[in-house]
Amino acid sequence: MVNIPRGTQDILPGYVEKWQYIEEKARDICKRFNYKEIRTPIFEHTELFLRSVGETTDIVTKEMYTFEDRGERSLTLRPEGTAAVVRSYVENKMYGNPTQPTKLYYCGPMFRYERPQAGRFRQFVQFGVEALGSNDPAIDAEVIALAMEIYKSLGLKKLKLVINSLGDVSSRKAHRDALIAHFSPRINEFCSDCKSRLEKNPMRILDCKKDRDHELMQSAPSILEYLNEDSSVYFDKVKSYLTDLQIDFEVDSGLVRGLDYYNHTAFEIMSDAEGFGAITTLCGGGRYNGLVEGLGGPETPGIGFALSIERLLAALQAEGIELPVEERVDCYVAAIGDAASSKSVLLVNELRKAGLVAEKDYLNKKVKGQFKAADRLQAKFVAILGDEELERNVINVKNMETGNQEEVQIEQFISYILEKSH
Ligand code: HAM
């Protein structure tokens, strides 16, 4: 037997309905916020991620599924969605569309070679949104509100929104210099990754998993002290919109995010449900002004987030929330005898055409077995057709909830079920 690869999962019937329910809810919310779906390829040129996610990030240095195709091109299974959306935005010149900002959402599998554990997979599904072309802090608040709405609409309550500002280019530069001054004298006490990050991208040191507990981490200069006037005004406006929208948040100056393209607003939504595993981040996002330009487009601001359905399901479980997914069969047609059995093929077809969920027996079961099957499917009605009834042009319909049984003319059968099952 060949097993499933580590860090991946099969989503089987009985469980997949929860996925469908969540995806539908999220799509519906995007529709109300006027975000349109975009679908991009599962793999992209490797260079796309080097130029966007960043060459010093863990994602790029350790976690990408990169391979050479038969034409010797370096391709990578997408580790996230933003880079591809921005690539597509530039390639399809969406900045020229008459309706702006361009508001997009996506849902699909992402791939990261990480150490699998609860809430962390090598293939996981992200639902994400990207709003391109607006520098209004109101859209930062909109994007955050949309993410919160997805969780709230599913009944989650134990959520914590954490926000930070990573500032603009000049604030970042000042912070960068301060970080170098802070870490350089003792950089020898840090891991080899951090040593190489010091000059290339010192903010990444703050995100290091190995050196997390080093005393210099706690005392590191905070980006918020280095925000220039514009960046701080922008951040204040985002916070005030969130307050207006009655969305609670905490500011954490240590929130740096694991991808390089961010500036200004950065945020994460965590679960603080008891019993939720060690990894509590459900959703992450932020602003990435400069990314469109970096990928060959015109100067365009952008902001978005992504959440994984796997972690959302874990949060639902931690809060003990059952989604109202119903997979019942409306009517099971049980047949006794050859002629009745043939007729049942037509009857289930008619029921289905009328929009009902209908099933019949395909295993040549006796009537008792057919009733058992109907029970397992939680059929609301079982219609019993024997050759004798068929001759009289009638069918017996049993309401499985009340136990009542009625004889119905076959011509009236479909409308009878339609009427009674609503
Ligand atoms: P990220 O923080 O790398 O950001 O991932 C976003 C979310 O994807 C995480 O909060 C988590 O829910 C989920 N996730 C990440 N890795 C895994 C994993 N191995 N297993 C299960 N779930 C995982 C991004 O990907 C950015 N593209 C988000 C964004 C969009 N920023 C702006 N626009």
Residues whose N, C-alpha, C, O or C-beta is under 5 A from the ligand:
A	BS01	HAM	E80 G81 T82 R112 E114 G119 R120 F121 F124 G128 V129 T281 L282 C283 G284 G285 G286 I303 G304 F305 A306 L307 S308 E310 R311
